Amino acid sequence: MQTRRPQTGRRFDSLEQEVFLNLWRSYDRLRALEEELFTQYNLTPQQYNALRLLSSEHPDKLRTLDLAGRLVSRAPDITRLLDKLHERGLIERVRPADNRRVVYVGITAAGLALLEEIREPLRRCHVRQLGHLSQKELTALVTLLRAVRRPHEDDASVWQ
């Protein structure tokens, strides 16, 4: 005789809710591994993302608002995020004399060195997070995630 688990009600209100909650849970599990790594370098994932974006523009600088628009997740207080990086000497800020309201941000040699130090441990973290998936599965997942985001991205988004 087969024993059945008692039904305690529906777990999800819809398939969309099930997908969303699974995305959320997946993000939470993957983020925990990443935060474990970044804590060792006294960084948040958003701070790392800002440094990574600035390094891709180096030696040029980005306007603060342009940097904020390129971050993986929104940073409601980009100034505070950048303040912490500036205090550590990882970024520099430049205010043009002709327009003091605009701030350009660039990565410093110390910021570049920190990214180089993190490169291999972060690669291992990503393998730990997703290395159990095949290349075909990873490619399919990227395609699906882009399709999920597409109607919710701004037309100018670099994530299109």
C-alpha positions in Angstrom: 0.0 0.0 0.0 1.3 3.4 -1.0 1.3 6.2 1.6 0.3 9.6 0.3 1.3 12.9 1.9 -1.8 14.8 3.1 -2.8 17.8 1.0 -2.5 20.9 3.1 -3.8 23.2 0.3 -2.4 24.5 -2.9 1.2 25.5 -2.6 0.9 28.2 -5.4 -1.9 30.3 -6.6 -0.7 30.0 -10.3 2.1 28.7 -12.4 3.4 32.2 -12.7 3.6 32.4 -8.9 5.4 29.1 -8.7 8.0 30.3 -11.3 8.5 33.6 -9.5 9.0 32.0 -6.1 11.4 29.5 -7.6 13.4 32.4 -9.2 13.4 34.2 -5.9 14.5 31.1 -3.9 17.2 30.4 -6.6 18.5 33.9 -6.3 18.6 33.7 -2.5 20.6 30.4 -2.5 23.0 31.7 -5.2 23.4 35.1 -3.5 24.3 33.5 -0.2 27.3 31.9 -1.8 28.4 35.1 -3.4 28.0 37.2 -0.2 30.1 34.6 1.6 32.9 35.4 -0.9 32.5 39.2 -1.0 32.4 39.4 2.8 36.0 38.2 2.8 36.9 41.3 0.7 34.7 43.7 2.6 32.5 44.3 -0.4 28.8 44.0 -1.2 27.7 42.5 -4.5 26.6 45.9 -5.7 30.0 47.5 -4.9 31.7 44.7 -6.8 29.4 45.3 -9.7 30.2 49.0 -9.7 33.9 48.2 -9.7 33.5 45.7 -12.5 31.6 48.2 -14.7 34.2 51.0 -14.0 37.0 48.6 -14.9 35.4 48.0 -18.3 35.6 51.7 -19.0 39.1 52.2 -17.6 40.9 54.6 -18.1 37.8 56.5 -19.0 35.3 57.5 -16.3 31.5 57.2 -16.2 28.9 59.7 -15.0 27.4 58.6 -11.7 23.9 58.3 -13.3 25.2 56.3 -16.2 26.9 53.9 -13.8 23.7 53.6 -11.7 21.8 52.7 -14.9 24.2 49.9 -15.8 24.2 48.1 -12.4 22.7 44.6 -12.3 20.2 45.7 -9.6 19.0 49.2 -8.8 21.0 51.1 -6.2 18.6 53.6 -4.6 21.5 55.3 -2.9 24.3 55.2 -5.5 26.1 58.1 -3.7 26.5 56.1 -0.5 27.6 53.0 -2.4 30.3 55.1 -4.1 31.2 56.9 -0.8 32.3 53.6 0.7 34.4 52.7 -2.4 35.9 56.1 -2.4 36.8 55.9 1.3 38.8 52.7 0.6 40.6 54.4 -2.3 39.0 52.0 -4.9 37.4 54.8 -7.0 38.0 58.4 -7.8 35.5 61.2 -8.4 35.9 64.1 -10.7 33.6 67.2 -10.9 34.1 69.2 -14.0 34.7 72.9 -13.3 32.1 73.9 -15.9 29.3 71.8 -14.3 29.6 71.0 -10.6 26.4 69.0 -10.6 27.9 66.2 -12.8 30.2 63.7 -11.2 32.4 61.3 -13.1 33.6 58.1 -11.4 36.7 56.1 -12.3 38.4 53.0 -10.9 41.8 53.5 -9.2 44.8 51.2 -9.4 43.8 49.8 -6.0 40.3 49.0 -7.3 41.8 47.2 -10.3 44.1 45.3 -8.0 41.2 44.2 -5.9 39.3 43.0 -8.9 42.3 41.0 -10.0 42.6 39.5 -6.5 38.9 38.5 -6.6 38.9 37.1 -10.2 39.8 33.5 -9.5 37.9 33.1 -6.2 34.8 34.5 -7.9 35.2 32.2 -10.9 35.3 29.3 -8.4 32.2 30.7 -6.7 30.3 30.8 -10.0 31.3 27.2 -10.7 30.1 26.3 -7.3 26.8 28.1 -8.0 26.1 26.8 -11.5 28.8 24.4 -12.5 26.4 21.4 -12.1 24.6 22.6 -15.2 25.8 21.7 -18.7 26.8 24.4 -21.2 23.6 23.7 -23.1 21.5 24.2 -19.9 23.3 27.4 -19.0 22.7 28.8 -22.5 19.1 27.8 -22.4 18.7 29.4 -18.9 20.3 32.7 -20.2 17.8 32.7 -23.1 14.8 32.1 -20.8 15.9 34.7 -18.3 16.3 37.3 -21.0 12.8 36.5 -22.3 11.4 36.9 -18.8 13.0 40.3 -18.4 12.4 41.7 -21.9 9.0 43.3 -21.4 10.2 44.9 -18.1 13.5 46.4 -19.3 13.9 50.0 -20.5 14.5 50.3 -24.2 17.9 51.8 -23.5 18.9 49.0 -21.1 22.3 47.3 -21.7 20.5 44.1 -20.5 18.2 44.0 -23.5 
